[in-house]
Amino acid sequence: MIDTTVFLTINSLAGNYALLDYFFIFITHFGILIILALVLFTKDKKLILQAAFAFLLAVMIDQLINFLFFRPRPFVLGLGTLLISKSGLTSSFPSGHTLMSFAPAAVLFFKNHELGKYALLVASLVGLSRIYVGVHYPSDVLAGMIFGLMCAFIVKKGFERISFR
C-alpha cells in the first residue's frame, strides 16, 4: 500500500512538467552510461575492471531474480503515467537499471570518494527516474540499490583477496 502510494505521488508529476519529463527520460536512458564514463575517466585499470565485474554481477543477479520472481509493472495494473515504451512482460522487481547503476557507482565511490559521490547521485537519479517514468515501484528501486551495493561490495572483497599487480 505504501509502495503504491509513494509510486503514485512521484509518478503523478509525469506528463505535467515537460522539462522534468525530458530530464528523467534522459536519465533513465543514459544514466548508466554517465556512471560508466565517470569510471573510465579515472583511467585506473583496476577500478575499471572492478566496475566491469560489478556491472556484470549486477546483470546476472537481475536476470536470476527475474527468472525466479515476477512482479507486474505498475502500468500493467493501470497505475500511473507511462512516459517510455516498456514491455509489460518483464518483471518490475528489482529495478535492473538501478541495480546496474549502483554497482559500478559504489565501486567508484570505494576508490574515489570525490567522483564516486557524483556517480552515486546519478545512480540515485536513475532509480528515481524509473519511478517517475512509470515502470517501477519504490521497493523495486530500493531492492535494485541494495543489490547493486552488494555487487560492489562482493567485487571489492574479491579483489582484496586476489593480488593484482
N, C-alpha and C positions, 0 to 999 in steps of 0.2 A: 504494500500500500504506500509506504513512504517512498519506495523506489519509483513508483508510477507518478506520485505527486511531484517529486523533485524533477523527474524527466519532463513532465508537462509544464512545470514552471520555467525551466531553462528553454525547452523547445518552443514555448509559446512566443518567444521573441522572433523565431524563424519566420521569414516572409514579411516581417513588419519594418525591418531596417536594412535597406539594400547594402549599405556599406558593411554592416555586421555580417550579413549573409555572404557577401563576397569574401570577407576575411576568413570566416570559418570554413567555407568551402575550399579556399586556398590552403588553409592549414590542414584540413582533413586529407587533402590530396598530396600535399608537398611537405608536410611537417617532418616526416621520417627522413626525407632527402636533406632537409635543413640540418637535422641532427647528424646524419652521416657526413655531411660537408664539414660540420664543426669537428668531428672526429678526424677526418682526413686533413683538416687544417693544421692539426698538431704535428703532422709528419713523423709521429712516434710510431714506428713499425710495430712494436709490441702492443701498444694501445690499440692500434688499428686492428691487429689480429684478435685481440681480446674482444673488441666491439663486434667484429665479424662473427666470432664464436657465440657471443651472447645473442646476437641477432638471429643466427641460425638455430640456436637452442630455443629462442622465443617462437620461431616459426614452427618448430617441431612440437613444442608444448601446446601451442594454439591448435595445431592440427589434431593432436591426440585428444585434447579436451572436446573439440568439435566432433570427433568421431564417437566419443563416449557419452556426450551430453548435448541435447538440443534444446534451445530456448528460442521461441519465436521472437523476431524483431518487433519493436513497438508498432511500426507502421503496418505490419501484417495483421495486428489485432485492431487496426483502425485508430491507433493513438498518434497524436501529434501531427506535425507537418514535416513531410519528407522533402529535403532540398536537393538530394542527389539520387541518381539511379542506383539501386541496390537490389540484389536478388533476395526475395523472401525465403528462399530455400536454404540459405546459410544461417548458422546459429548466431544468435546475439551474444551468447556468453562463451568466452570472455571477449572483450574488445581486442581483436588482433592488432589493430593499428596502435592502440595504447600499449599493449604488451611489447610490440616490436619497436616502439619509440622509447619506452623506458629502459629497455635492456641496454642498448648502446649509450644512451644518455647517462645512465648510472655508472657504466664503465668509465666514461669520460670524467664524470664527477669524482670518482675514486682517485683518479690520477691527476686531474687538473680542476681544482675547485672553481677557478675563475670561468673557464669555458664551460665546465660541467653545469654550473648553475643556469647558464643560458640554455643548454641542452635540456635540462630538466624542466625549465619554463616552457620550452617548445613542446616537450612531451606532455606536459600538463594541458597545454592548449589543444594538442591533438585529442587528448581524452575528452576535454570539454566540447570540442568541435563535433565529436561523434554523437554526443547527446543533442547538441544544437541542431545538427543536420537531420536528426530523427532516426538514426539507425541503432542506437544503443541506450540501454538504461544506465543510470549511475552505478549500479552494482556491477555491471559488465565492465565499465571503465575502471572501477576500483579493483576488480579482480585482475584486469589487464595490467594495472600499475603494480600490484603486488607480485604477480608472476614475472613481470619484466624486471623488477628489482631483484627477485630471487635468481633469475637467469644471470644477471650481472654479478651477483654475489658468488654463485656457483663457479662461474668462469674465473672470477678474481681468485678464489681459493684454489681452483685447479691450477692456475698459472703460478701461484705462490709455491705449490708443491713440486712443480716441474721447473727445473733450472734452464731458462732460455738464455743463451749468450748472444 
